[in-house]
Amino acid sequence: MTWSILVRDPVTGALGAAVATRFFAVGALCIHVEGGVAALATQALINPMYAVHGMARLRAGEAPDAVTTALLAGDAGRAHRQLHLIDAAGRIAQHTGADCVTWCGSVREQDVSVAGNMLTGPRVVEATLAAFQHATGNLAERLLTALEAGEAAGGDKRGKQSAALKVCTADPYPDLDIRTDDHPDPLAELRRLHRVSLERFAVFRRFLPGTDSPCGVFDRTVIDAAVAREGRPPT
């Protein structure tokens, strides 16, 4: 099941991930992103422990290829797994097990990794990659455009049910983390949620404590003024 895209913005250093599938609540288990560390996706027969152990190793500075090798070596079910990751330096590692359901595979370019299984064909990951490379807008908008292109190219061969998107810049918690857990058109709903986030949340998020500001901004008049000035009402 599932295809996902992992990206690094070479200008801002932001890391992002987006995923879509015919499976319930894919965002709960599949994609993992930490600012300044990496983005990782575990799919096919998901192994959630890849994220638990893999992100810790990436946080410690290990290279993605070494992390992937170590994770697979300790998993007797590795032939049924699909895993890909990109670290804060843009290094990519990908694995598609021999027993993953066809079509399955991955593509990559600089700062972008796309992988999928149980898809209608290779065009899904190819279209996802190409759309991201040519998309405009902020990182979340580009990720949404990429998934929409993959869906238009055939997507999950069983249909659609859930989708998720996560973006992190400098902090271990996300700038944006939105999910559609069960919906007849999950990507359309995900795009709607993104538009809603721009009304207040995207501005509010900038004032929270983080790596560059341990206390953040807690003057409500400053926050409310910024929201009034910069918030974008949903269309």
Secondary structure, DSSP 8 states (H G I E B T S, - for coil): --EEEEEE-TTT--EEEEEEESSTTGGGTSEEEETTTEEEEEEES--THHHHHHHHHHHTT--HHHHHHHHHHT-TTGGGEEEEEEETT--EEEEE-TTS-SS-EEEEETTEEEEESSBS-THHHHHHHHHHHH--SSHHHHHHHHHHHHHHTT-BTT---EEEEEEESSSSS-SEEEEE-S-SSHHHHHHHHHHHHTTTHHHHHTTS-BTTBSS----HHHHHHHHHHH-----
